[in-house]
Protein backbone atom coordinates (compact mmCIF):
# COMPACT_ATOMS: atom_id res chain seq x y z
CA UNK A 1 0.00 0.00 0.00
CA UNK A 2 1.09 3.58 -0.55
CA UNK A 3 0.36 6.60 1.61
CA UNK A 4 1.27 10.23 2.03
CA UNK A 5 1.42 11.76 5.49
CA UNK A 6 1.75 15.45 6.18
CA UNK A 7 4.12 16.31 8.98
CA UNK A 8 5.16 19.23 11.14
CA UNK A 9 8.63 20.81 11.51
CA UNK A 10 9.88 19.81 8.04
CA UNK A 11 12.12 22.68 6.97
CA UNK A 12 14.80 21.66 4.48
CA UNK A 13 16.82 19.03 2.70
CA UNK A 14 18.61 18.10 5.92
CA UNK A 15 15.28 17.15 7.45
CA UNK A 16 14.34 15.25 4.30
CA UNK A 17 17.59 13.25 4.33
CA UNK A 18 17.11 12.25 7.97
CA UNK A 19 13.47 11.25 7.39
CA UNK A 20 14.35 9.25 4.29
CA UNK A 21 17.17 7.45 6.10
CA UNK A 22 15.14 6.63 9.21
CA UNK A 23 12.07 5.39 7.34
CA UNK A 24 14.12 3.42 4.80
CA UNK A 25 15.69 1.49 7.69
CA UNK A 26 12.27 0.06 8.59
CA UNK A 27 11.67 -3.46 7.29
CA UNK A 28 8.09 -2.98 6.06
CA UNK A 29 8.56 0.52 4.56
CA UNK A 30 9.83 1.28 1.07
CA UNK A 31 9.97 3.88 -1.70
CA UNK A 32 10.26 6.85 0.68
CA UNK A 33 9.89 10.29 -0.89
CA UNK A 34 9.93 13.58 1.04
CA UNK A 35 8.40 16.77 -0.40
CA UNK A 36 9.75 19.67 1.66
CA UNK A 37 7.49 22.30 0.08
CA UNK A 38 4.35 20.30 0.90
CA UNK A 39 5.62 18.98 4.26
CA UNK A 40 4.68 15.55 2.92
CA UNK A 41 6.24 12.11 3.21
CA UNK A 42 5.11 9.38 0.81
CA UNK A 43 6.04 5.73 1.19
CA UNK A 44 4.92 2.17 0.60
CA UNK A 45 4.00 0.11 3.65
CA UNK A 46 3.05 -3.51 4.26
CA UNK A 47 0.23 -3.19 6.80
CA UNK A 48 -1.34 -0.87 9.39
CA UNK A 49 1.26 -1.81 12.01
CA UNK A 50 4.03 -0.70 9.63
CA UNK A 51 2.20 2.59 8.98
CA UNK A 52 1.80 3.22 12.70
CA UNK A 53 5.47 2.37 13.31
CA UNK A 54 6.54 4.81 10.58
CA UNK A 55 4.48 7.57 12.19
CA UNK A 56 6.07 6.77 15.56
CA UNK A 57 9.56 7.00 14.00
CA UNK A 58 8.66 10.35 12.46
CA UNK A 59 7.44 11.66 15.85
CA UNK A 60 10.50 10.26 17.65
CA UNK A 61 12.72 12.24 15.28
CA UNK A 62 10.71 15.46 15.76
CA UNK A 63 8.25 15.28 12.86
CA UNK A 64 4.76 14.54 14.21
CA UNK A 65 1.93 14.06 11.75
CA UNK A 66 -0.31 17.11 11.20
CA UNK A 67 -3.01 17.00 13.85
CA UNK A 68 -0.77 15.39 16.48
CA UNK A 69 0.60 17.46 19.32
CA UNK A 70 3.79 19.33 18.37
CA UNK A 71 5.65 19.92 21.62
CA UNK A 72 8.74 22.04 22.18
CA UNK A 73 10.58 18.73 22.53
CA UNK A 74 9.42 17.68 19.05
CA UNK A 75 10.61 20.99 17.64
CA UNK A 76 14.00 20.62 19.33
CA UNK A 77 14.37 17.04 18.06
CA UNK A 78 13.57 18.16 14.52
CA UNK A 79 16.37 20.75 14.72
CA UNK A 80 18.82 18.03 15.77
CA UNK A 81 17.54 15.68 13.06
CA UNK A 82 17.89 18.47 10.51
CA UNK A 83 21.48 19.19 11.56
CA UNK A 84 22.38 15.51 11.33
CA UNK A 85 20.86 15.35 7.86
CA UNK A 86 22.89 18.37 6.78
CA UNK A 87 26.11 16.76 8.01
CA UNK A 88 25.53 13.79 5.69
CA UNK A 89 25.52 15.77 2.42
C-alpha positions in Angstrom: 0.0 0.0 0.0 1.1 3.6 -0.5 0.4 6.6 1.6 1.3 10.2 2.0 1.4 11.8 5.5 1.8 15.5 6.2 4.1 16.3 9.0 5.2 19.2 11.1 8.6 20.8 11.5 9.9 19.8 8.0 12.1 22.7 7.0 14.8 21.7 4.5 16.8 19.0 2.7 18.6 18.1 5.9 15.3 17.2 7.4 14.3 15.3 4.3 17.6 13.3 4.3 17.1 12.2 8.0 13.5 11.3 7.4 14.3 9.2 4.3 17.2 7.5 6.1 15.1 6.6 9.2 12.1 5.4 7.3 14.1 3.4 4.8 15.7 1.5 7.7 12.3 0.1 8.6 11.7 -3.5 7.3 8.1 -3.0 6.1 8.6 0.5 4.6 9.8 1.3 1.1 10.0 3.9 -1.7 10.3 6.8 0.7 9.9 10.3 -0.9 9.9 13.6 1.0 8.4 16.8 -0.4 9.8 19.7 1.7 7.5 22.3 0.1 4.3 20.3 0.9 5.6 19.0 4.3 4.7 15.5 2.9 6.2 12.1 3.2 5.1 9.4 0.8 6.0 5.7 1.2 4.9 2.2 0.6 4.0 0.1 3.7 3.1 -3.5 4.3 0.2 -3.2 6.8 -1.3 -0.9 9.4 1.3 -1.8 12.0 4.0 -0.7 9.6 2.2 2.6 9.0 1.8 3.2 12.7 5.5 2.4 13.3 6.5 4.8 10.6 4.5 7.6 12.2 6.1 6.8 15.6 9.6 7.0 14.0 8.7 10.3 12.5 7.4 11.7 15.8 10.5 10.3 17.7 12.7 12.2 15.3 10.7 15.5 15.8 8.3 15.3 12.9 4.8 14.5 14.2 1.9 14.1 11.7 -0.3 17.1 11.2 -3.0 17.0 13.8 -0.8 15.4 16.5 0.6 17.5 19.3 3.8 19.3 18.4 5.7 19.9 21.6 8.7 22.0 22.2 10.6 18.7 22.5 9.4 17.7 19.0 10.6 21.0 17.6 14.0 20.6 19.3 14.4 17.0 18.1 13.6 18.2 14.5 16.4 20.7 14.7 18.8 18.0 15.8 17.5 15.7 13.1 17.9 18.5 10.5 21.5 19.2 11.6 22.4 15.5 11.3 20.9 15.4 7.9 22.9 18.4 6.8 26.1 16.8 8.0 25.5 13.8 5.7 25.5 15.8 2.4 
